[in-house]
Amino acid sequence: MSIAAGGLAELHQIHLQLKQVNDKLAAGPKRIAAHRQLVEKRQAEADQLRERLTEVRLAADAKSLQFKSNEKQISDLKAKLNMATSNREFGIIKSQIEADTMANSVLEDEILEILEQADEIRTKIAATETQRDAATAELERVTAEVAAVEPQLLQEAAEYKDALEAAERNLPAEVAVVYRRLVTANGADALASVEGKACTGCFALLEPNRLVELNVGKYLFCRTCGRLMYRTETE
């Protein structure tokens, strides 16, 4: 293995290790955000159910009020029925009593149905709040877990950055210019090993003369993908 190949292999490994640490650092806030969204979703569902429960209860109250009003009207009509002065008046009042009684029967069924809906909504609210509380507990656990590992990850990231800077100082100036541009655009993918006769970044085959140049330690960039190439083993 040439000096260039060994240095680039080490450089690439540092890049990959730094990327792994940075990915873990980025994953923490994403995990927290995902769990927070779940808590907010469950809370929103519970709020919507409570609004629906309020609507249902208002509807039940309105029908109950109508039911009581009809009951009073039926009572008043029964009193008038006893004082009817003609068969015609008696028939009209009796028909009205029957109509109001039928209406109240329908109202009673509707009220019972609405009350059943209210009970179902209350059950759903309780279940949703239980899910919200569980999601909140999980959010707290994940937040604490992320906070616990973050200092170590930040320390590792700093160490890898220092190691990276040290390794980059070994690059020739003309190579470093292109390398830094590649790192800015592609991060750890700025480098790729060559296995056999192919660049592992894009699997393009290298010409025999370029393989020879690579083997003797010359710095080469892949003509297909642009990565800075190195050999892990010299053939």
C-alpha positions as CSV (number, residue, x, y, z in Angstrom):
1,M,0.0,0.0,0.0
2,S,1.4,3.4,-1.0
3,I,1.8,6.3,1.4
4,A,-0.9,8.2,-0.5
5,A,-3.3,5.2,-0.4
6,G,-2.8,4.7,3.3
7,G,-3.3,8.4,4.1
8,L,-6.5,8.6,2.0
9,A,-7.9,5.4,3.4
10,E,-7.4,6.8,6.9
11,L,-8.9,10.2,5.8
12,H,-11.9,8.4,4.3
13,Q,-12.4,6.4,7.5
14,I,-12.4,9.6,9.6
15,H,-14.9,11.1,7.3
16,L,-17.2,8.1,7.6
17,Q,-16.8,8.0,11.4
18,L,-17.6,11.8,11.6
19,K,-20.6,11.3,9.4
20,Q,-21.9,8.5,11.6
21,V,-21.6,10.7,14.7
22,N,-23.2,13.6,13.0
23,D,-26.1,11.4,11.8
24,K,-26.6,10.3,15.4
25,L,-26.6,13.9,16.5
26,A,-29.1,14.9,13.8
27,A,-31.3,11.8,14.6
28,G,-31.9,12.9,18.2
29,P,-33.9,16.1,17.5
30,K,-35.8,14.2,14.7
31,R,-36.8,11.5,17.2
32,I,-37.9,14.1,19.7
33,A,-39.9,16.0,17.0
34,A,-41.6,12.8,15.9
35,H,-42.7,11.9,19.4
36,R,-43.8,15.5,20.1
37,Q,-45.9,15.4,16.9
38,L,-47.6,12.2,18.1
39,V,-48.4,13.9,21.5
40,E,-49.8,16.9,19.7
41,K,-51.8,14.6,17.3
42,R,-53.4,12.8,20.3
43,Q,-54.1,16.0,22.0
44,A,-55.8,17.4,18.9
45,E,-57.9,14.3,18.6
46,A,-59.0,14.6,22.2
47,D,-59.8,18.3,21.7
48,Q,-61.9,17.4,18.6
49,L,-63.8,14.7,20.5
50,R,-64.5,17.1,23.3
51,E,-65.9,19.6,20.8
52,R,-68.0,16.9,19.4
53,L,-69.2,15.9,22.8
54,T,-70.2,19.5,23.5
55,E,-72.2,19.6,20.2
56,V,-73.9,16.3,21.1
57,R,-74.8,17.4,24.6
58,L,-76.3,20.7,23.3
59,A,-78.3,18.7,20.8
60,A,-79.6,16.5,23.6
61,D,-80.4,19.5,25.8
62,A,-82.3,21.1,22.9
63,K,-84.4,18.0,22.3
64,S,-85.0,17.5,26.1
65,L,-86.3,21.1,26.2
66,Q,-88.6,20.4,23.3
67,F,-89.7,17.2,25.0
68,K,-90.6,19.0,28.2
69,S,-92.4,21.7,26.2
70,N,-94.4,19.1,24.4
71,E,-95.2,17.4,27.7
72,K,-96.5,20.6,29.1
73,Q,-98.6,21.2,26.0
74,I,-100.0,17.7,26.2
75,S,-100.9,18.4,29.9
76,D,-102.6,21.6,29.0
77,L,-104.5,20.0,26.1
78,K,-105.7,17.2,28.4
79,A,-107.2,19.8,30.7
80,K,-108.9,21.5,27.7
81,L,-110.2,18.1,26.5
82,N,-112.3,17.8,29.7
83,M,-113.8,21.2,29.0
84,A,-114.6,20.7,25.3
85,T,-118.0,22.0,24.5
86,S,-118.5,20.0,21.2
87,N,-117.5,16.8,19.6
88,R,-115.6,18.8,16.9
89,E,-113.6,20.6,19.5
90,F,-113.0,17.4,21.4
91,G,-111.7,15.7,18.2
92,I,-109.4,18.5,17.4
93,I,-107.9,18.6,20.9
94,K,-107.6,14.8,21.0
95,S,-105.8,14.8,17.6
96,Q,-103.4,17.4,18.8
97,I,-102.7,15.3,21.9
98,E,-102.0,12.3,19.8
99,A,-99.7,14.2,17.5
100,D,-97.7,15.7,20.4
101,T,-97.5,12.3,22.1
102,M,-96.1,10.8,18.9
103,A,-93.6,13.6,18.5
104,N,-92.5,13.1,22.0
105,S,-92.1,9.4,21.4
106,V,-89.8,10.2,18.5
107,L,-87.9,12.8,20.6
108,E,-87.4,10.3,23.4
109,D,-85.8,7.8,21.0
110,E,-83.6,10.6,19.5
111,I,-82.5,11.7,23.0
112,L,-81.6,8.2,23.9
113,E,-79.6,7.8,20.7
114,I,-77.8,11.0,21.3
115,L,-77.0,10.1,24.9
116,E,-75.5,6.8,23.6
117,Q,-73.4,8.8,21.2
118,A,-72.2,10.9,24.1
119,D,-71.2,7.8,26.1
120,E,-69.3,6.5,23.0
121,I,-67.5,9.8,22.6
122,R,-66.6,9.9,26.3
123,T,-65.1,6.4,26.0
124,K,-63.1,7.6,22.9
125,I,-61.9,10.7,24.8
126,A,-60.6,8.5,27.7
127,A,-58.8,6.1,25.3
128,T,-57.3,9.0,23.4
129,E,-56.1,10.8,26.5
130,T,-54.5,7.5,27.7
131,Q,-52.7,7.3,24.4
132,R,-51.6,10.9,24.7
133,D,-50.3,10.3,28.2
134,A,-48.3,7.3,27.0
135,A,-46.9,9.3,24.1
136,T,-46.0,12.1,26.5
137,A,-44.1,9.7,28.8
138,E,-42.3,8.3,25.7
139,L,-41.4,11.8,24.6
140,E,-39.9,12.5,28.0
141,R,-38.0,9.3,27.9
142,V,-36.6,9.9,24.4
143,T,-35.8,13.5,25.3
144,A,-33.8,12.4,28.3
145,E,-32.1,9.7,26.3
146,V,-31.0,12.1,23.6
147,A,-29.8,14.6,26.2
148,A,-27.8,11.9,27.9
149,V,-25.8,10.8,24.8
150,E,-25.4,14.3,23.2
151,P,-22.3,15.4,25.2
152,Q,-20.4,12.2,24.3
153,L,-21.4,12.5,20.6
154,L,-20.4,16.2,20.5
155,Q,-17.0,15.2,22.0
156,E,-16.5,12.5,19.5
157,A,-17.5,14.8,16.7
158,A,-14.9,17.4,17.9
159,E,-12.2,14.7,18.1
160,Y,-13.0,13.4,14.6
161,K,-12.9,17.0,13.2
162,D,-9.5,17.5,14.8
163,A,-8.3,14.2,13.3
164,L,-9.7,15.2,9.9
165,E,-7.9,18.5,9.9
166,A,-4.6,16.8,10.8
167,A,-5.1,14.2,8.0
168,E,-6.0,16.9,5.5
169,R,-2.8,18.7,6.1
170,N,-0.9,15.8,4.4
171,L,-2.7,16.4,1.1
172,P,-0.7,18.2,-1.7
173,A,-2.0,21.7,-2.2
174,E,-3.3,21.1,-5.8
175,V,-5.1,18.0,-4.6
176,A,-6.5,19.7,-1.5
177,V,-8.3,22.4,-3.6
178,V,-10.3,19.8,-5.5
179,Y,-10.8,17.6,-2.4
180,R,-12.2,20.4,-0.3
181,R,-14.7,21.3,-3.1
182,L,-15.8,17.7,-3.2
183,V,-16.1,17.5,0.6
184,T,-18.3,20.6,0.6
185,A,-20.6,19.1,-2.0
186,N,-20.6,15.4,-1.0
187,G,-19.2,15.0,2.5
188,A,-17.7,11.6,3.1
189,D,-18.6,10.6,-0.4
190,A,-15.8,12.8,-1.6
191,L,-13.5,9.7,-1.5
192,A,-13.9,6.1,-2.7
193,S,-11.7,3.1,-2.6
194,V,-10.7,1.1,-5.7
195,E,-11.3,-2.6,-5.5
196,G,-10.1,-4.8,-8.3
197,K,-10.2,-2.5,-11.3
198,A,-13.3,-0.4,-10.3
199,C,-14.1,2.7,-8.3
200,T,-16.5,1.6,-5.5
201,G,-18.2,5.0,-5.7
202,C,-19.6,4.5,-9.2
203,F,-18.3,1.1,-10.2
204,A,-16.6,2.5,-13.3
205,L,-13.6,0.5,-14.5
206,L,-10.2,2.3,-14.5
207,E,-7.8,2.1,-17.5
208,P,-4.7,0.0,-16.9
209,N,-2.4,3.0,-16.9
210,R,-4.5,4.8,-14.2
211,L,-4.4,1.6,-12.1
212,V,-0.6,1.6,-12.3
213,E,-0.5,5.3,-11.3
214,L,-2.8,4.6,-8.4
215,N,-0.7,1.7,-7.3
216,V,2.5,3.8,-7.2
217,G,0.8,6.4,-5.0
218,K,-0.4,9.0,-7.4
219,Y,-3.5,11.0,-6.4
220,L,-6.3,10.4,-8.8
221,F,-9.9,11.6,-9.1
222,C,-12.4,9.2,-10.8
223,R,-13.2,10.4,-14.3
224,T,-16.8,9.2,-13.9
225,C,-17.9,10.3,-10.4
226,G,-15.1,12.7,-9.5
227,R,-14.2,11.0,-6.2
228,L,-10.7,11.0,-4.9
229,M,-9.7,7.4,-5.2
230,Y,-7.4,5.2,-3.2
231,R,-6.5,1.5,-3.1
232,T,-7.0,-0.6,0.0
233,E,-4.6,-3.2,-1.4
234,T,-1.9,-3.0,-4.2
235,E,-2.2,-5.7,-6.8
